[in-house]
Amino acid sequence: MKDMMLLIEPLIPALRRYARSLLRDRAAADDLLQDCLERAITRWHQRRADGDARTWLFTILHNLAISRLRQAARRGAYVALDQADESVTARPPTQEDGLKHRELLRALATLPEDQRSVLLLVSVEDLSYAEAARVLDIPVGTVMSRLSRAREKLSRAMAPDPSGAMAPDLAVPVQRPTLRRVK
């Protein structure tokens, strides 16, 4: 025990400097040094008798520091709950968005192909009515008619069920889409 203290004690200032240079935080470096010394003392019997205690201690400190840095990277920055901005702690639920998306895709699949293609070209791909008409080789009036029918069917499919069941989108009332200008 006495020889262990004679070997470890003179290395503490160098270990502390190295810990501070790795973590760049005085309190965290002192905690790291304490963990290093605790590990060295409890595992002193595992050290090679002919090995250098200095390199062994620096290896322990380095490995502990790397583990802490990786753990901190996985966890992210620590913010006290009292000091945290509400936008950091409050997030909208993502499950409902997934359900809405799935329901929308299901409703979109029920549309006839001609209405679905017009709706996708105008709403998703952001083509004008004239461009969609050229792509589908149909008159502009037919594009507007199919788009209107597609939006109406999609709106009804996403609306609350007449039996009293609520639509997937509980918070937002179903609004009729407005037509875009024909260019």
N, C-alpha and C positions, 0 to 999 in steps of 0.2 A: 504494500500500500504506500509506503514511504517513497519507494523508488518510482512509483507511478506519479505521485505528486511532484517529485523532483523533475520528471521528464515533461509533464503537462504544463505546470505553472509558468515556466518562462515563455511558453509558446502562446499564451492567451492574448497578449497585445497584438501579435502578428495575425492570429486567427481573427481577432475583432476587426482589424483593418481590412482583411480580405473579405470578411462578411459584409462590412459596410460598403466596400467597393462593388460587391456583387448585387446587393439589394438596394443601395442608395437610400436607406432609411435607417436611422440610428436605432430606433426601438425594435424594428424587425430584425436588424443585424444582431442586437443583443439577445433576442429570443433564439435566433438561429445558433449563436455561439453556445447558449445554454443547452440547447438540444444536442449540439455536437459534443459538448463535454459530458453530458449525461450518457449519450450513446457510447462514448469512448470509455467511460468508467465502467458501465455495465457490461461492456464487451471486451474489457482489457485482457481477459483470458484467451480471447480469440486472436489477439495480435501475435504476429510472428516474433519470436524471441530475438532473432537476428535482424529483424526489420527495423527501419527507421521510424520512430514514433512521430516525427515531424511530418513526414509525407503521409503517414497513416491518418493523422488528425486532419490535415488539409484535404485529403481525399474524402473523409467523412463529411467535413464542412461543405465541400464543393457539391457532393452528391445530394446533401440535404437542401442546399440552396437551389439547385436545379429542380428538384422535386417541388419546392415551394413556388418557384417561378412558373413552372408548368401548371401547378394547381391554381395559381392566381390567374393565369391566362384562361383556363377553363371556366373559372367562376366569374370572371369579370371584375370590374372595379367595385370596391366596397363603398356603399353610401349608407350612412345612418338613416334609419327610417324617419326620424324627426326632421332631418335636413333634406330629405329626398323631395324632389318636385313631383307633383301628382302625376305628371305625364310619364315619369319613370316607373312608377308602381302600378298605375292603372292602365290596363290594356283592354281593348275590346275583345270579347270572346271570338275565337276563330272557328269554333265548331259550327256556329250558326251560319257563318259565311260559306263553309263547305256544304252544308245542307242546302242553302239557297242555290249555290252553284250547281249542285247535283240535280235539284228540282228544275232549274232552268234548262239544263241540258236534256233532261227527260222531256220537258214540255217542247223544246225545240225539235226533238226527234219525232214528235207526233205531228208536226206540220207537214203538209204536202211538199214535195220536192221543189216545185216552182215557187212557192211562197218562202220556203226556207232559204233558197239560193238568193232571192231578192233581199230578204232580211239580212243575211250575212254580208252580202256585198255592200249594202248601204250602211248598216249599223256597225258592223265589225270592221270591214275593210275601208269604210269611210269614202266610198265612191259616190259621186253625185248621181241623181236619177238618170241623167243623160248617159253617163259613163256605164251605169249598170244596164241601161237599155241596150247600149252598143255591145257589151259583153254577152248578154243573153239573146241578142238579136230579136228584141221585141220593142214595141212602141213605149214611149215614156209614160203614157197614160196607163198602160198595163203594169208597168213597174210600180206606179203609185197605187194602183188598185190592189195588186198583190201584196205590196208592203202594208197597206192599211189592213187588209184581211189578216195578214200574218201577225201584225202587232195586236190586233183585237183578239185573235185566238190565244196568243201568248199571254196577253193580259188576263183573259178568262182562266187560263190554265194555272196562273200564278195567284189568282184571287182566292179569297176564302171559300171554302166548300159550302154549298147551300145547307148541308146538314148541320152546320154550326162549327165545324172544325175550322181552325184558323189556317191561313196561308202560311207558307214558310217564312215570309217576311212579315213578322208581327208588328213591327214598329212603324213601318212606312205604308201608308195607304196606297192602293193601286191607282196610278195616274195614267190617264190616256196619253200616249205619246203624241207629240206635235209633229206635223209634217215639216220637212225641210223645204227650203226654197228651191225651185227648179232654175237651174242656171242656163 
